[in-house]
């Protein structure tokens, strides 16, 4: 299977690879909220003029209020993916312990930086021998969660000898109680946040880092003066400030996840994890199931490290749920 079809989001390549598939395609591959934040109109000035400090500060302030982070701990960026790739240019650990399995780009960027990797199901146990620890909270793809007290203890242990705990909170908007945002700015602690997944606007490219001042300054120097587009700042400020929408969306996603679990269970699939944006299932032959769904015009996430696991996002309509159920039927 081509690697560009292993990752999610490559719907154009899926269409080319499966020209006989049913239309319209249903993309369940990315773990992105299918009911995006609706208030996306922007003033003409956000498109015609360079982004202003006022717009940046408004977005940062709204994000701080929404997440509980100290405002001065936040650095906005055009997506958390770029921040993941920039971190190795600023901090230089020799040995990095990374949760496994998890989002694959973490291991790729640190390996490319020449670090010695420890890929392990319990990276926190490596705090006495690693210079940095990387994990996702909650984890992607299995939804695993880590105890806040243990994370803070590990961050302090690493910081005492110049190390780092890097926590990717791409899905933490689903459960605010999971987030370390209120500890943003703590020495040795790096928190990455993604706007696109929970708010369903991945193409807007907005993310953030919460970290100590020295790290933020070094990253800002690499990002440049106008690091985030004006429309992203405008919509981000509005969405982070819309707490009613956020609360309603959490309830909607939880109900949709419940229905997805029922659909998958009826199909005889073993549910082994997930979040309220995706479900991880085990099957005898992941590639065969992935191809079967693709021929039905349904795009789900498979992995190059497992022939047993498939990740399935939330269908956005009753019709999409029915098509998924039909495609999974014997």
C-alpha positions, 0 to 999 in steps of 0.5 A: 500500500502506498504510504501516501494512502496510509495517512489520513486526509489524502482524499484526492489520492483515494479517488485516484486509487479507487475510481470505481468507489461510490460517490460522494466519498465519506472521509472518516480518516482524520479525526476532525470534527465533522460539524465545524464552527459555523461563524467563519465570515471575516472582515475584508481587512483581515484579507487585505491587510497584514495581521495586526498585533491587536488581532493576534492578542485578541486570539491569544486572549480568547484561547487563554480564557478558553483553555485556562492557560496563562496568557503570557505563556502562549505562542500562536502559530500556523498549526501545531504541526509546524511547531512539532517540526521546529522544536528540534531546531531549538532544544537539542536532547540526545535521548528522547522517549516517545509514547508508542503508538502515537502520532507518528510525526513526533518520532519522525522529527526527533529521529531526523534530528539525530536523537536516540529514540526510546519508543515505549508504551510508558515513556514517563518511566524513562524520565531518569534516562531521557532528556525529553519525553513526548506524548499525546494527551489524550493519545492518538490513536487509542485515546489513552490518558495520563494522570496530571500529577504524574505528568507534572512530577515528570516535568519537574524531574526533567526540568531539574536537569535541563530536560523537557516534557512535551505534551501534544494536546491536539484533542484536549478540547474534548475534555478540558480536565485533561489539559495541563494548560493552566501550568503553561509557562512552567520550566521544562514543560511544552504544551502543543495545542491544535485548533482545527480538530475540535473546531473542525477547521483544519484548513485554517492552520491555527495552533499554539505552544505554551512554554517558558519565555526563552522557548517562545522567543526562540520559536517566534524568531523562526516563525517571523513577524506575521506568523498567523494569517489574519482570517485565522486570528479573527475566526480563532478569537471568535471560536475560542470565545464562544463557550456555549458552542464549545459546550454544545459541541462536546455533548454532540460529539459524545452522542455521535461517538456513542452511535459510532460505537454501536455501529461498529459493535453490530459489525462485530468489530472489537473497539479498543480505544478512541476519543469522542472524535474517533474510534480505534478498532481491531480486526483480523486484516486491517488492509482488507477492511480498509480496501473494502470500505474504500471501494464503498467510498468510505475513507478510514485510517490504517497504519503502517505499523499494524495489520490489525488496527483501523481508526474511524472518525465520526460520520456527519449525517444519518446517511453517512452512518447508514452507508458505513453500517452497510459497508461493514455488513457481512 
